[in-house]
Amino acid sequence: MKKILHIISSPRGAESNSTHLGNTIIEKIKKQYPLSTVTVNDVVEKHYEPLQSIHVTAYRLPEDNHTPEHKQALRDSNTAVNDLFDADIIVVSVPLYNFAIPAALKGWIDHIVRPGKTFSYHTGKPEGLLKGKKVYLAIASNGVYTDGPMKSMDYAEPYLKFILGFIGLTDITTHRIEGAGIPGVMETAVQKGLESVLV
Ligand SMILES: Cc1cc2nc3c(=O)[nH]c(=O)nc-3n(C[C@H](O)[C@H](O)[C@H](O)COP(=O)(O)O)c2cc1C
């Protein structure tokens, strides 16, 4: 039995390729571990607040010094961080937007990358505090980025691998539905992407 956390960051609901791909990964995991549970965090619906002065201050203060206002400002962040610590497997569904990640997903990242909570410099070097978890990235794009002339133009996967690794999530596998906007590729793009999921 695994606790799965599914981060959804497309606003396209049932039409979303990245959500579909993420769901396919989860189905495969559930075949292997039938009693697994799934927690969904739709970060588009969630609307994480862009970081304000109170968040930045609260992140750096010891919890004992938090005022009721700090506690209120940290509520969504604490839930997001607790969801991560609770999960065994994290599936992040990502639409490629402007060669990078959607703002909604960056909003979630700004609420989970927290000194003393998910990373620490106490040894002098950065240390990720989320350990022993598996991450799947489910990336959807109209272009093709695994090979060919656009290969170097995907900033989403390198950034996500870096920032998730920074908080300790280093075991990352990427699946893609790509080329969904390219004639000659688009016809089989979804099927090919879904079939690539072996888990
Ligand atoms: C605002 C916006 C920006 C996009 N930028 C890119 C891009 O830079 N490269 C690309 O290949 N596709 C781009 N696309 C196409 C999406 O990546 C594609 O539609 C993908 O399927 C979206 O994921 P979803 O189906 O999960 O919503 C963009 C789409 C939108 C709406």
The ligand as a MOL file (V3000), in Angstrom:
LIG
                    3D

  0  0  0     0  0            999 V3000
M  V30 BEGIN CTAB
M  V30 COUNTS 31 33 0 0 0
M  V30 BEGIN ATOM
M  V30 1 C -0.2660 29.4500 -22.1540 0
M  V30 2 C 0.2350 28.2660 -22.9210 0
M  V30 3 C 1.5820 28.1800 -23.2330 0
M  V30 4 C 2.0630 27.0780 -23.9200 0
M  V30 5 N 3.3840 26.9920 -24.1880 0
M  V30 6 C 3.8740 25.8950 -24.8090 0
M  V30 7 C 5.2740 25.7650 -25.0780 0
M  V30 8 O 6.0920 26.6190 -24.7320 0
M  V30 9 N 5.7020 24.6470 -25.7100 0
M  V30 10 C 4.8510 23.6530 -26.1020 0
M  V30 11 O 5.3130 22.6650 -26.6650 0
M  V30 12 N 3.5240 23.7340 -25.8450 0
M  V30 13 C 3.0210 24.8320 -25.2220 0
M  V30 14 N 1.6850 24.9210 -24.9480 0
M  V30 15 C 0.8260 23.7870 -25.2800 0
M  V30 16 C 0.5940 22.9210 -24.0300 0
M  V30 17 O 1.8070 22.5130 -23.4630 0
M  V30 18 C -0.2400 21.7020 -24.4060 0
M  V30 19 O -1.5210 22.1490 -24.8220 0
M  V30 20 C -0.3880 20.7260 -23.2610 0
M  V30 21 O -1.1840 19.6560 -23.6590 0
M  V30 22 C -0.9980 21.4160 -22.0450 0
M  V30 23 O -1.1500 20.4840 -20.9960 0
M  V30 24 P -2.5900 19.9810 -20.5350 0
M  V30 25 O -3.1480 19.2100 -21.7380 0
M  V30 26 O -2.3320 19.1150 -19.3790 0
M  V30 27 O -3.4090 21.1880 -20.2290 0
M  V30 28 C 1.1830 26.0290 -24.2940 0
M  V30 29 C -0.1770 26.1420 -23.9860 0
M  V30 30 C -0.6450 27.2440 -23.3150 0
M  V30 31 C -2.1070 27.3220 -22.9760 0
M  V30 END ATOM
M  V30 BEGIN BOND
M  V30 1 1 1 2
M  V30 2 1 2 3
M  V30 3 2 2 30
M  V30 4 2 3 4
M  V30 5 1 4 5
M  V30 6 1 4 28
M  V30 7 2 5 6
M  V30 8 1 6 7
M  V30 9 1 6 13
M  V30 10 2 7 8
M  V30 11 1 7 9
M  V30 12 1 9 10
M  V30 13 2 10 11
M  V30 14 1 10 12
M  V30 15 2 12 13
M  V30 16 1 13 14
M  V30 17 1 14 15
M  V30 18 1 14 28
M  V30 19 1 15 16
M  V30 20 1 16 17
M  V30 21 1 16 18
M  V30 22 1 18 19
M  V30 23 1 18 20
M  V30 24 1 20 21
M  V30 25 1 20 22
M  V30 26 1 22 23
M  V30 27 1 23 24
M  V30 28 2 24 25
M  V30 29 1 24 26
M  V30 30 1 24 27
M  V30 31 2 28 29
M  V30 32 1 29 30
M  V30 33 1 30 31
M  V30 END BOND
M  V30 END CTAB
M  END
